[in-house]
Amino acid sequence: MTDTDTNHAQKEEKVNPAEEFQLFRTKPSKDEKYAPPDRFYLVFMLFFFFGMGVALPGPLFSRAQDYWEYKFRDPSSDHADQRNRTELQIRFITWKYYFDIGPCLIALAATSMFGHKVGTRVKIIPSLAIICAMNLGYCIFCNINTDSWQREFLYVTLAMSTITSAAVIVFTVSNIVPMSKFPNRYVKYYMYGNAVGGILAALLQCIALSIGGSSIVTGLIYFSVGTVIMLYTLFLAIISNRLPLYQYYMDDTMVVEKPVHSFKEMFGVGKKIWVNLISIVVNLFFIMPGVPYSVISENHGTVFAVKYFRPVCTHILSDAASLVGRIFSGPYITKRNRYLALLTNIATVGSFGILLLFCRTSPKRNSPLLFPHDWEYMCILGLHQVFFHFFIVSMILSVRNLVKPNQVEMGFLIMTSISEVLAMFMGFLAKLWMSIV
């Protein structure tokens, strides 16, 4: 062999890191026929609790409203007075919202762009540990009298909430890797966990109201249950590398050279799933944030209307309907029917979302009251949530029908990133819809 031939062969063998990574990513999905058994259904449980771990921290924090009202009340009073609310009570949730946006956007951008350079377990386990630590911190503060340092406690709480929200973002984006590696039925269990997390938070709210204990006891119920569930989720994450089925699908996720995702690569995948992306935007626009929580019962003054109407007829109904929608969802969207699916999505979710404006909201500003009865509101909200989550989950599960096997992870990443960004600005959208009702 001549020197020229040798040099030519060396040039052919030399592959730059980006090409090497692309070759790695084109590795076909593993055949399910050769997958080891899922003993004790631990992998299904792993996905289920991962989904619950994403959905649970936010509702548990926000629905412990009585606890926060008590913590930020006038210290000279033993009870929170809703007629004379303090500045901290009024502004707490608003401040939390603005505190969360910046760090969460940074966490989302960093994890989306550079997260694939770090091992999946290296991201999942620390983020879960942080969420557990913050929930444990909330439990500890339930037993500490903070009346003499309320403002300092507010700053500590806002910092802990922001850390939790950022950790949830990292955990959510990190879950994209196993979701893209495993078959769709495991992804559905992840979605089931999302819905059950919301149902559990609503059930805890009903239990706390039924017990009728102090606000401190109520807060302790929320955060202690949240801590136990997140600790179990962390336990499953830690032992995941000992599960043969998990190793089977995840053992090829480590590469020495992992370049940052290029805009060209992301744009190319985005073009293939643009219908799915539009569906996410439309669904989140018509999710009607704030509107269902302003609906009041027609049976004014009754115990059920005052204490249980919102937890049962809004929270539990909404989350149960979302679970139904997820159960019936599937990878139904293909290149042939995606336009029809998008139009059906807009027609159903948009229509039922608009109808919520005409229910018994309080205050009622501009929209007429066309559906004054509780059962009418419950039917509209239930159908709205069924269709909303049916199409959202179906669009996610159908990514595999629209892109190459090596592009599934990128498709999930784009959809998740857009969803998380839009979700951070739901507060502004809520103000828009509430100005219409």
BELMOPE-V973399 format. One record per residue. RES is the residue in three letters. PHI is phi in whole degrees, 0 to 359 (NA if undefined). Layout:
RES;PHI + RES;PHI
This chain:
MET;NA + THR;281 + ASP;298 + THR;295 + ASP;295 + THR;296 + ASN;298 + HIS;295 + ALA;295 + GLN;295 + LYS;295 + GLU;292 + GLU;282 + LYS;284 + VAL;234 + ASN;286 + PRO;304 + ALA;297 + GLU;294 + GLU;297 + PHE;293 + GLN;296 + LEU;297 + PHE;297 + ARG;288 + THR;274 + LYS;297 + PRO;294 + SER;297 + LYS;284 + ASP;286 + GLU;294 + LYS;297 + TYR;260 + ALA;288 + PRO;291 + PRO;292 + ASP;267 + ARG;295 + PHE;60 + TYR;56 + LEU;292 + VAL;289 + PHE;300 + MET;297 + LEU;301 + PHE;294 + PHE;299 + PHE;285 + PHE;298 + GLY;296 + MET;293 + GLY;296 + VAL;285 + ALA;272 + LEU;280 + PRO;303 + GLY;297 + PRO;300 + LEU;298 + PHE;292 + SER;286 + ARG;275 + ALA;275 + GLN;298 + ASP;300 + TYR;296 + TRP;293 + GLU;299 + TYR;291 + LYS;296 + PHE;251 + ARG;286 + ASP;291 + PRO;301 + SER;285 + SER;249 + ASP;277 + HIS;228 + ALA;285 + ASP;256 + GLN;291 + ARG;276 + ASN;227 + ARG;281 + THR;279 + GLU;299 + LEU;294 + GLN;295 + ILE;290 + ARG;261 + PHE;303 + ILE;295 + THR;296 + TRP;298 + LYS;302 + TYR;300 + TYR;287 + PHE;295 + ASP;283 + ILE;302 + GLY;300 + PRO;301 + CYS;291 + LEU;296 + ILE;296 + ALA;298 + LEU;294 + ALA;296 + ALA;296 + THR;291 + SER;291 + MET;274 + PHE;241 + GLY;298 + HIS;288 + LYS;280 + VAL;245 + GLY;302 + THR;300 + ARG;295 + VAL;295 + LYS;269 + ILE;290 + ILE;295 + PRO;297 + SER;295 + LEU;294 + ALA;298 + ILE;295 + ILE;298 + CYS;298 + ALA;297 + MET;293 + ASN;296 + LEU;296 + GLY;297 + TYR;300 + CYS;299 + ILE;296 + PHE;292 + CYS;300 + ASN;260 + ILE;246 + ASN;283 + THR;251 + ASP;299 + SER;279 + TRP;219 + GLN;300 + ARG;294 + GLU;296 + PHE;296 + LEU;301 + TYR;296 + VAL;297 + THR;296 + LEU;297 + ALA;295 + MET;296 + SER;296 + THR;295 + ILE;299 + THR;298 + SER;298 + ALA;294 + ALA;295 + VAL;296 + ILE;299 + VAL;299 + PHE;297 + THR;298 + VAL;293 + SER;294 + ASN;292 + ILE;298 + VAL;298 + PRO;298 + MET;298 + SER;281 + LYS;275 + PHE;270 + PRO;299 + ASN;298 + ARG;295 + TYR;285 + VAL;296 + LYS;295 + TYR;294 + TYR;298 + MET;292 + TYR;299 + GLY;299 + ASN;304 + ALA;291 + VAL;295 + GLY;300 + GLY;292 + ILE;298 + LEU;298 + ALA;299 + ALA;291 + LEU;296 + LEU;297 + GLN;296 + CYS;295 + ILE;297 + ALA;298 + LEU;292 + SER;291 + ILE;297 + GLY;70 + GLY;282 + SER;290 + SER;297 + ILE;296 + VAL;298 + THR;301 + GLY;298 + LEU;294 + ILE;298 + TYR;303 + PHE;283 + SER;290 + VAL;296 + GLY;300 + THR;296 + VAL;297 + ILE;293 + MET;291 + LEU;295 + TYR;293 + THR;297 + LEU;297 + PHE;300 + LEU;297 + ALA;295 + ILE;293 + ILE;274 + SER;301 + ASN;287 + ARG;260 + LEU;267 + PRO;304 + LEU;295 + TYR;297 + GLN;296 + TYR;302 + TYR;274 + MET;253 + ASP;283 + ASP;247 + THR;265 + MET;253 + VAL;228 + VAL;293 + GLU;253 + LYS;229 + PRO;289 + VAL;295 + HIS;302 + SER;276 + PHE;297 + LYS;298 + GLU;296 + MET;293 + PHE;294 + GLY;298 + VAL;289 + GLY;300 + LYS;295 + LYS;283 + ILE;242 + TRP;297 + VAL;295 + ASN;299 + LEU;292 + ILE;297 + SER;300 + ILE;298 + VAL;298 + VAL;296 + ASN;297 + LEU;290 + PHE;291 + PHE;265 + ILE;288 + MET;57 + PRO;299 + GLY;91 + VAL;293 + PRO;300 + TYR;284 + SER;263 + VAL;283 + ILE;244 + SER;285 + GLU;285 + ASN;266 + HIS;300 + GLY;86 + THR;284 + VAL;299 + PHE;296 + ALA;296 + VAL;283 + LYS;260 + TYR;245 + PHE;300 + ARG;292 + PRO;300 + VAL;274 + CYS;279 + THR;247 + HIS;290 + ILE;294 + LEU;300 + SER;299 + ASP;289 + ALA;294 + ALA;296 + SER;295 + LEU;295 + VAL;299 + GLY;299 + ARG;292 + ILE;298 + PHE;274 + SER;287 + GLY;185 + PRO;281 + TYR;274 + ILE;275 + THR;234 + LYS;296 + ARG;280 + ASN;252 + ARG;294 + TYR;291 + LEU;295 + ALA;297 + LEU;295 + LEU;296 + THR;296 + ASN;302 + ILE;297 + ALA;295 + THR;283 + VAL;295 + GLY;296 + SER;296 + PHE;293 + GLY;295 + ILE;295 + LEU;297 + LEU;298 + LEU;295 + PHE;259 + CYS;271 + ARG;280 + THR;274 + SER;222 + PRO;281 + LYS;258 + ARG;255 + ASN;243 + SER;277 + PRO;286 + LEU;268 + LEU;260 + PHE;232 + PRO;280 + HIS;267 + ASP;298 + TRP;295 + GLU;292 + TYR;299 + MET;294 + CYS;295 + ILE;296 + LEU;296 + GLY;299 + LEU;294 + HIS;301 + GLN;289 + VAL;299 + PHE;293 + PHE;303 + HIS;281 + PHE;299 + PHE;285 + ILE;300 + VAL;291 + SER;296 + MET;296 + ILE;291 + LEU;293 + SER;271 + VAL;303 + ARG;296 + ASN;280 + LEU;248 + VAL;233 + LYS;289 + PRO;305 + ASN;283 + GLN;251 + VAL;298 + GLU;299 + MET;295 + GLY;298 + PHE;299 + LEU;296 + ILE;296 + MET;295 + THR;295 + SER;297 + ILE;296 + SER;299 + GLU;293 + VAL;296 + LEU;295 + ALA;297 + MET;293 + PHE;251 + MET;296 + GLY;298 + PHE;291 + LEU;292 + ALA;299 + LYS;298 + LEU;298 + TRP;293 + MET;291 + SER;285 + ILE;275 + VAL;294
